[in-house]
């Protein structure tokens, strides 16, 4: 491949307009099943493309040649990708998806469709913080939260900073928005004195990265999970300059052992993939020999 990831001193210039940042879900072998499940529940949703393991990919991953490798799909017009990567990583509630419903009817409908095969975490009902809210874990291990509200998009990634990352939510948000254009803190609510969390830590926050909304919170109460590479964020770049910029900055202060093939884990434990926008198209090329060369290079 012409586009490569190179370790160079970080550049502070930014050219991020038009960037796409999308969730990437790592499954054992259920990628296509999960994508079909989600696209049947949400509106404006469909399977976009499916790639299959060739000889190179199968040899590198231990997966069966000819089996499904990735499924690209959209939910409510938002991009997602699911991968069959084996049992190397487990999904964690540290990153969930917060669904903002237009009204109670939509909320009830989505909840009913999900809950048929899901495990309820918090019942759908009124709470002190919401007139109606519920959360559950779907049959594939993804955690979802539902309420009535508005946001920049229907489905918003929600990051919980716990364990050794507890108290770093605000620092992480400021770090991310410093790297991307058209980004900023939308709302932040902190814990006060005499509450169950340390005063000043983030109860809940909303922030944008390149005009895409994220949510974050600190939690130190009975949480035994952390971020894992099973749910990462893909940054699709147009140029080598963009790839170098995001790779070099997101890896600052991070564990170099957790960096390979375009994947990295940042200083807070959140996983990212910095890839050329054309990679998915090249991997799904009908010319098997060509797609195998791309896989070998990656």
C-alpha positions in Angstrom: 0.0 0.0 0.0 1.2 3.5 -0.8 -0.2 4.9 2.5 1.8 3.8 5.5 1.8 4.6 9.2 5.1 6.2 10.2 6.4 7.3 13.6 7.5 10.9 13.3 7.5 13.9 15.6 3.9 15.1 16.2 2.7 18.0 14.0 0.4 20.5 15.4 -1.2 21.6 12.2 -4.7 20.1 11.6 -6.7 19.4 8.5 -9.6 17.4 9.7 -12.6 18.6 7.9 -14.6 15.8 6.4 -13.1 13.2 8.7 -15.3 10.2 9.6 -15.0 8.7 13.0 -17.0 5.5 13.5 -17.3 2.7 16.1 -15.7 -0.6 15.3 -17.0 -3.7 17.1 -14.9 -6.8 17.7 -16.8 -10.1 17.9 -15.8 -13.7 18.0 -17.8 -15.0 15.0 -21.1 -13.0 15.3 -20.4 -9.9 13.2 -22.9 -10.6 10.5 -25.6 -11.8 12.9 -25.1 -8.7 15.1 -25.2 -6.3 12.2 -28.4 -7.9 10.9 -29.9 -7.7 14.4 -29.1 -3.9 14.7 -30.2 -3.0 11.2 -33.6 -4.6 11.7 -34.2 -2.6 14.8 -33.2 1.0 13.9 -34.6 3.1 11.1 -32.4 4.4 8.2 -30.2 1.3 8.6 -28.7 -1.2 6.3 -25.7 -3.5 5.6 -23.3 -1.6 3.3 -20.6 -4.3 2.5 -19.2 -7.6 3.7 -15.6 -8.7 3.3 -14.3 -12.3 3.7 -11.1 -13.8 4.9 -8.7 -14.7 2.2 -5.6 -16.9 2.6 -3.5 -14.1 4.0 -6.1 -12.9 6.5 -7.0 -16.4 7.6 -3.4 -17.3 8.2 -2.8 -14.1 10.2 -5.9 -14.3 12.3 -6.5 -18.0 12.7 -10.0 -17.6 11.2 -11.4 -19.8 8.5 -10.6 -18.9 4.9 -13.8 -17.7 3.2 -15.6 -16.8 6.4 -16.9 -13.3 7.1 -14.2 -10.9 8.1 -16.0 -7.5 8.4 -19.5 -6.1 8.0 -19.9 -2.4 7.3 -23.4 -1.1 8.2 -25.2 2.0 9.1 -27.7 2.7 11.9 -29.8 5.8 11.8 -27.4 6.9 9.0 -24.3 6.5 11.2 -21.4 4.3 10.2 -20.4 1.2 12.1 -18.1 -1.8 11.3 -18.2 -5.3 12.9 -15.3 -7.7 12.8 -15.0 -11.4 13.3 -11.7 -11.6 15.1 -11.9 -14.5 17.4 -11.9 -14.5 21.2 -8.9 -12.3 21.7 -10.9 -9.4 23.2 -14.1 -9.1 25.3 -16.6 -6.3 25.0 -16.9 -4.0 28.1 -19.6 -1.6 29.4 -16.8 1.0 29.6 -18.1 2.1 26.1 -21.8 1.9 25.5 -24.2 3.5 23.1 -26.7 6.1 24.3 -29.8 6.3 22.2 -31.8 9.6 22.2 -35.4 8.8 21.3 -37.8 11.5 19.9 -40.7 10.5 22.1 -42.0 7.8 24.5 -43.5 5.7 21.7 -40.1 5.4 19.9 -38.4 4.7 23.2 -40.8 1.9 24.1 -40.6 0.4 20.6 -36.8 0.2 20.6 -36.7 -1.1 24.2 -39.2 -3.9 23.3 -37.2 -4.9 20.3 -33.9 -5.0 22.1 -35.1 -6.5 25.4 -36.5 -9.7 23.7 -32.9 -11.0 23.5 -31.1 -8.8 26.0 -30.2 -8.7 29.7 -31.7 -5.7 31.5 -29.2 -3.6 33.6 -31.6 -0.9 34.7 -35.4 -1.2 34.2 -37.1 1.2 31.8 -38.8 3.7 34.2 -38.6 7.1 35.8 -35.4 8.0 37.7 -34.3 11.1 39.6 -32.1 12.0 36.6 -34.6 11.1 33.8 -38.4 10.9 33.3 -37.8 7.6 31.5 -34.5 5.7 31.1 -33.3 2.1 30.8 -30.2 0.2 30.0 -29.4 -3.3 28.8 -26.8 -5.6 27.4 -27.7 -7.1 24.0 -27.0 -10.8 23.2 -23.7 -9.9 21.6 -22.3 -8.1 24.6 -22.9 -4.4 23.7 -24.4 -2.1 26.4 -27.1 0.3 25.3 -28.8 3.2 27.2 -32.2 4.6 26.2 -33.9 7.9 27.0 -35.9 10.7 25.4 -33.8 13.6 24.3 -31.9 15.3 21.5 -28.3 15.2 20.4 -26.1 15.7 17.4 -26.9 12.2 16.3 -29.4 9.4 17.3 -26.7 7.0 18.7 -23.9 8.5 20.9 -20.9 6.6 22.2 -20.7 6.9 26.0 -17.2 6.5 27.7 -17.0 5.6 31.4 -13.6 6.3 33.0 -13.2 4.0 35.9 -10.5 1.9 37.6 -7.1 3.5 37.1 -8.6 5.9 34.6 -11.1 7.2 37.2 -11.2 11.0 37.4 -9.7 11.5 33.9 -12.9 12.0 31.9 -12.5 15.8 31.6 -8.8 15.5 30.9 -9.5 13.0 28.1 -12.2 15.1 26.6 -9.9 18.1 26.4 -7.2 16.0 24.9 -9.5 14.7 22.1 -11.0 18.1 21.2 -7.5 19.5 21.0 -6.7 17.1 18.1 -9.8 17.6 15.9 -11.3 20.7 14.3 -15.0 21.6 14.9 -14.8 20.0 18.4 -15.6 21.2 21.9 -17.3 20.6 25.3 -21.1 20.9 24.9 -22.1 20.3 28.5 -20.4 19.1 31.7 -21.9 18.3 35.1 -19.6 17.5 38.0 -20.2 15.8 41.3 -20.5 18.0 44.3 -19.4 17.5 47.9 -20.9 14.7 50.0 -21.8 12.6 46.9 -20.9 9.0 46.2 -18.1 10.1 43.8 -15.1 12.5 44.4 -16.1 16.1 44.3 -15.3 17.7 40.9 -15.2 14.5 38.9 -17.6 14.2 35.9 -21.1 13.0 36.5 -22.0 13.3 32.9 -20.6 15.3 29.9 -21.3 15.8 26.3 -18.6 16.8 23.8 -18.1 16.8 20.1 -15.2 15.5 18.0 -15.3 16.8 14.4 -19.0 17.5 14.7 -19.8 14.0 16.1 -21.2 13.8 19.6 -19.7 11.7 22.4 -20.6 11.4 26.1 -18.3 10.7 29.1 -18.5 10.2 32.9 -16.3 9.2 35.8 -17.4 6.3 37.9 -15.7 4.8 40.9 -18.6 2.9 42.4 -18.4 -0.9 42.0 -17.1 -0.8 38.5 -14.8 -3.8 37.6 -14.4 -3.1 33.9 -12.2 -1.0 31.7 -11.7 0.0 28.1 -10.8 -2.8 25.7 -9.9 -3.0 22.0 -13.2 -4.9 21.4 -14.8 -1.5 20.9 -12.6 1.0 19.1 -13.0 4.2 17.0 -11.9 4.3 13.4 -10.6 7.5 12.0 -10.6 7.4 8.2 -8.0 9.7 6.8 -7.5 11.1 3.3 -3.8 11.7 3.3 -0.5 10.5 4.8 -0.2 13.8 6.6 -3.5 13.2 8.4 -2.5 9.6 9.3 0.8 10.8 10.7 -0.8 13.6 12.7 -3.5 11.5 14.4 -1.2 8.5 15.0 1.6 10.6 16.5 -0.7 12.6 18.7 -3.0 9.8 19.9 0.0 7.6 20.8 1.7 10.4 23.0 2.2 8.9 26.4 0.6 5.6 25.4 1.8 2.0 25.6 3.8 1.3 22.4 3.2 -2.4 22.9 -0.5 -1.8 22.1 0.2 -0.4 18.6 0.1 -2.4 15.4 -1.6 -2.6 12.0 -3.1 0.9 12.3 -4.5 0.1 15.8 -3.4 2.0 18.9 -4.5 2.4 22.5 -4.2 6.0 23.8 -3.0 7.2 27.2 -6.5 6.6 28.7 -6.9 3.1 27.4 -9.3 3.9 24.6 -8.6 2.1 21.3 -8.4 3.8 17.9 -7.7 2.8 14.3 -6.0 5.3 12.1 -6.5 4.1 8.5 -6.6 5.4 4.9 -10.2 6.0 3.8 -9.6 3.7 0.8 -8.6 0.7 2.9 -12.0 -0.9 3.2 -12.6 -0.5 -0.5 -9.2 -2.1 -1.3 -9.8 -5.0 1.1 -13.2 -5.8 -0.5 -11.8 -5.6 -4.1 -13.3 -8.5 -6.2 -9.8 -9.1 -7.5 -8.8 -11.7 -4.8 -5.1 -11.3 -5.6 -5.3 -7.6 -5.2 -7.1 -7.7 -1.9 -4.7 -10.3 -0.6 -1.8 -8.0 -1.4 -3.6 -5.2 0.6 -4.1 -7.6 3.5 -0.4 -8.6 3.4 0.7 -5.0 3.4 -1.6 -4.1 6.3 
